[in-house]
Amino acid sequence: MRFILASQSPARLSTLRRAGLAPEVIVSGVDEDTVTTADPALLACDLAELKATAVADRARLGTEPDLVLGCDSVLDIDGVAHGKPGTRAVATDRWRAMRGRSGVLHTGHHLTRRDPDGQRHSVSRTASTTVHFADLTDAEIEAYVATGEPLSVAGGFTIDGYGAGFITGVEGDHHNVVGVSVPLLRELVRHVGVEWPSLWQVPPTE
């Protein structure tokens, strides 16, 4: 079955590949600023749906059913949603505000099954993981921001890169912090009538 990932995130792609899947990447190209949902968890889900729907609307439909997955992550600090910092100044201010504290990383998942007859079956869910941040020094924040890594990731941090040393613990699915909850995705896949093992790209045995 064709499996399409509506995201340009290398971390999401790598996570799914390690789980045995072989996604085809189609970047949605949507304007995320058009979504203004206030609640961080709902915002993540709405953005995921926007991406998945855009790709499902334009991707070629074959003779077999296929799946389109959209994901988006936001960091919730005191009920305020934080996406990608974008600039060094924003990333620096963000880390100064959240060092020594905890936040909730929400990742919205929207999965659409497209059947050859044009029918669609969709389901959305948000996975939430609490992330505990180390009490960084100003010098550590400056060094981390200088790597450029936090500028283009949700919340301004990673758990699988330079930022790994600044995460003291997580409560929930650690895959979700990378950008896609694999256990949740399995549930969504089954919800639209597909068995999870059928998506595995198992190498042939000799």
Steps between C-alpha positions, in 0.01 A plus 500: 500500500628846408574705812542876456654727761380859461800646681852608410633412848810276472444389861147375429616318189787336686272393787251338264776324307640355821150371576506301175307738275610650170314830464481698179553864596277766347539843659166676546622856444210642702508834677497404868430858604143464372421275799444710811358244745584618853513167684847345440380139475220590259735722301738208443213283380355770273840558338547126445159480331580799280820334378350155443194635320709717269714204396204261472324749271784515250683165523433254221245234593601150392318170457556399863409677825765729644566688823592865548642614834531859612676598825577823677653574840475793740643552847254599771646722773242636743225448243678694225596324176857536376599384154831545320695799635626600156764744626787484748348774711171316542677169570717664765204662674307173482775303672553763767129474582475119506833390652450309821131460423270254326278525196264279305587410142179444303519324164187495288448200274251492212475180296294463184436174318418562134320224312519461120132596470574838654364425845698633796515386860677739736589510868683756716664474839753697702776335703641697793831445679630694799860614454726605786774750412836538670592828665733624228757772551497805276816368334334166422199674350726718287698198380188300422335783307825548306468146359185613318317184603231654720392758242306259277348253746181522705564651841861577415647169612570143394538179693701327226761764423708768674210561736504146641721599793253768605203266544503348849194280451174439319162369609326326213605376158852622421436446126240773528769749597681420176180581312287189455355260757548154354263325746228757426558464125445125532161570662403744224604256228282229652213749536487544121503125443867427438711256699824655622732211399375530141690831477834354601763485228649168611819407313484163325654206682767297326 
